[in-house]
Amino acid sequence: MHFMPGEKLRFFSEEERAILALTEEVTLISNHVTDETYQQAAKVLEESYLAQVILAIITINVWNRIGIATKLTPG
């Protein structure tokens, strides 16, 4: 993961690391989610939970992009 130094990742569980990696790759839309990242998430998350995580990532990204496009500010 590019956003966090490796030594700090040890504080997260395997499930949390998989979700963070998946979130990073889904958010950076210029790239695709790698097979390795998806397979790791599928390995540690139940199928229905993985679907919920992906939907949550997409939903948050949509709202962020709406805010950027419309120049919304918090508050």
WOHU-V754192 format. One record per residue. RES is the residue in one letter. PHI is phi as a letter, one per 30 degrees, with the letter a starting at -180 (* if undefined). BURIAL is I if it has 9 or more other ideal C-beta (glycine too) atoms within 8 Angstrom, else O. D_LAST is the distance of its C-alpha to the last C-alpha in Angstrom with 1 decimal. Layout:
# WOHU-V754192
res->RES phi->PHI burial->BURIAL d_last->D_LAST
res->RES phi->PHI burial->BURIAL d_last->D_LAST
This chain:
# WOHU-V754192
res->M phi->* burial->O d_last->30.7
res->H phi->d burial->O d_last->29.7
res->F phi->d burial->O d_last->26.3
res->M phi->b burial->O d_last->27.9
res->P phi->e burial->O d_last->31.3
res->G phi->e burial->O d_last->34.0
res->E phi->d burial->O d_last->34.7
res->K phi->d burial->O d_last->31.2
res->L phi->d burial->I d_last->31.8
res->R phi->d burial->O d_last->34.5
res->F phi->d burial->O d_last->32.0
res->F phi->c burial->O d_last->31.0
res->S phi->d burial->O d_last->33.3
res->E phi->e burial->O d_last->35.0
res->E phi->d burial->O d_last->32.8
res->E phi->d burial->O d_last->29.6
res->R phi->d burial->I d_last->31.0
res->A phi->d burial->I d_last->32.0
res->I phi->d burial->I d_last->28.5
res->L phi->d burial->I d_last->27.0
res->A phi->d burial->I d_last->29.6
res->L phi->d burial->I d_last->29.2
res->T phi->e burial->I d_last->25.4
res->E phi->d burial->I d_last->26.0
res->E phi->d burial->I d_last->28.7
res->V phi->d burial->I d_last->27.0
res->T phi->d burial->O d_last->23.9
res->L phi->d burial->O d_last->26.2
res->I phi->d burial->O d_last->27.5
res->S phi->d burial->O d_last->30.0
res->N phi->c burial->O d_last->32.1
res->H phi->c burial->O d_last->33.2
res->V phi->d burial->O d_last->33.0
res->T phi->d burial->O d_last->36.3
res->D phi->e burial->O d_last->38.9
res->E phi->d burial->O d_last->39.0
res->T phi->d burial->I d_last->35.3
res->Y phi->d burial->I d_last->35.5
res->Q phi->d burial->O d_last->38.8
res->Q phi->d burial->I d_last->37.5
res->A phi->d burial->I d_last->34.6
res->A phi->d burial->I d_last->37.1
res->K phi->d burial->O d_last->39.4
res->V phi->c burial->O d_last->37.1
res->L phi->c burial->I d_last->35.0
res->E phi->d burial->O d_last->36.5
res->E phi->e burial->O d_last->36.4
res->S phi->d burial->O d_last->34.1
res->Y phi->d burial->O d_last->31.7
res->L phi->e burial->I d_last->31.8
res->A phi->d burial->O d_last->31.0
res->Q phi->d burial->O d_last->28.0
res->V phi->d burial->I d_last->26.8
res->I phi->d burial->I d_last->27.3
res->L phi->d burial->O d_last->25.4
res->A phi->d burial->O d_last->22.4
res->I phi->e burial->I d_last->22.5
res->I phi->d burial->I d_last->22.8
res->T phi->d burial->O d_last->20.0
res->I phi->d burial->O d_last->17.4
res->N phi->d burial->I d_last->18.9
res->V phi->d burial->O d_last->18.7
res->W phi->d burial->O d_last->15.0
res->N phi->d burial->O d_last->14.5
res->R phi->d burial->O d_last->17.0
res->I phi->d burial->I d_last->15.5
res->G phi->d burial->I d_last->12.2
res->I phi->d burial->O d_last->14.7
res->A phi->d burial->O d_last->16.9
res->T phi->c burial->O d_last->14.6
res->K phi->h burial->O d_last->12.6
res->L phi->d burial->O d_last->9.2
res->T phi->b burial->O d_last->6.5
res->P phi->d burial->O d_last->3.8
res->G phi->j burial->O d_last->0.0
